[in-house]
Amino acid sequence: MESCNNQESNDLFDKSIMQLQKIAEDILRLDYKFNCLELDMHDTTNYTSKLFIERQFEQLRAMLALKDNESHILIARSMFEGAVYLGCFVQNKKLSDDWRNYSLVIDKVRLDELSDKSSVPKEVIDLLDKNKGIIESFKNKKDKFYNSWSKGKTIKELAEIAQLDSFYKKYYSLMSDYHHWGTKSFGTRYKYNDKQTGVEKLNTAEMKLDSFSAWCMSISSILSALKILSIKSNNDELKKIISKLEGELHNIPGTVSTNINYSCNNS
């Protein structure tokens, strides 16, 4: 679908968005089934898979609650980031360990900022001392800690690792202007008038396209995350359900599809 400012395009987008919302409702009905999956939670990728799925379900509920409120664009971008991180963890276990171990860096920084460390439990100090090597691995060339677990990798670079770069290009990147309060996104949504209020909200097909893209991205994101968990749990029933939902998504005109093949080691 291409952006054009007319009612016919708006109607087409509305129809597709309703189809996407129907898939979202079907996905939410799977919450209990995925919650009941038992995995070895000592394995970091299992732990993050279960943890990330919880937030993905919560965010999808928020998407449906917002409906036509364009703030769902922001939630969709967050869902994509979660799917990217999880995809990276499956592709490269070291990245999942980095995500989990970065909590040590946070605790180390907090400890160093304390003038009086007497109130800090001994087991915390012992744990940080024991993991000194891991903590030091998060320092950059300037001997400063990285600001996040990704050690400077951009979301674009991580999306490539997770095999989700097609979604990054088609959806996530194009929503950046709206997310960061860019002038373009304001220009397609509002116009100045001569009245004292000064601003009039528009209803353009470009706005509908952004909403359509947000729904595509959110559904694609949670499906990729659910696919990982269904593979890791080796649950054939859930694998079939996710495959069916992927097919329904790909049959909606204008959506981007990609064939993700994660090799998830079952634990």
Salt bridges, closest charged atoms under 4 A:
ASP14 OD1 - LYS208 NZ 2.75
ASP26 OD2 - LYS22 NZ 2.84
ASP26 OD1 - ARG29 NH1 2.45
ASP31 OD2 - ARG61 NH2 2.16
ASP40 OD1 - HIS42 ND1 3.22
GLU70 OE1 - ARG189 NE 2.84
ASP97 OD2 - LYS93 NZ 3.11
ASP98 OD2 - LYS94 NZ 3.25
ASP98 OD2 - LYS151 NZ 3.66
ASP107 OD1 - ARG110 NH1 3.80
ASP112 OD1 - LYS108 NZ 3.33
ASP126 OD2 - LYS122 NZ 2.69
GLU136 OE1 - LYS139 NZ 3.46
ASP143 OD1 - LYS139 NZ 3.78
GLU206 OE2 - LYS184 NZ 2.79
ASP210 OD2 - ARG189 NH2 2.73
ASP236 OD1 - LYS239 NZ 3.71
GLU237 OE2 - LYS33 NZ 3.12
GLU246 OE2 - LYS227 NZ 3.81
GLU248 OE2 - LYS244 NZ 2.61
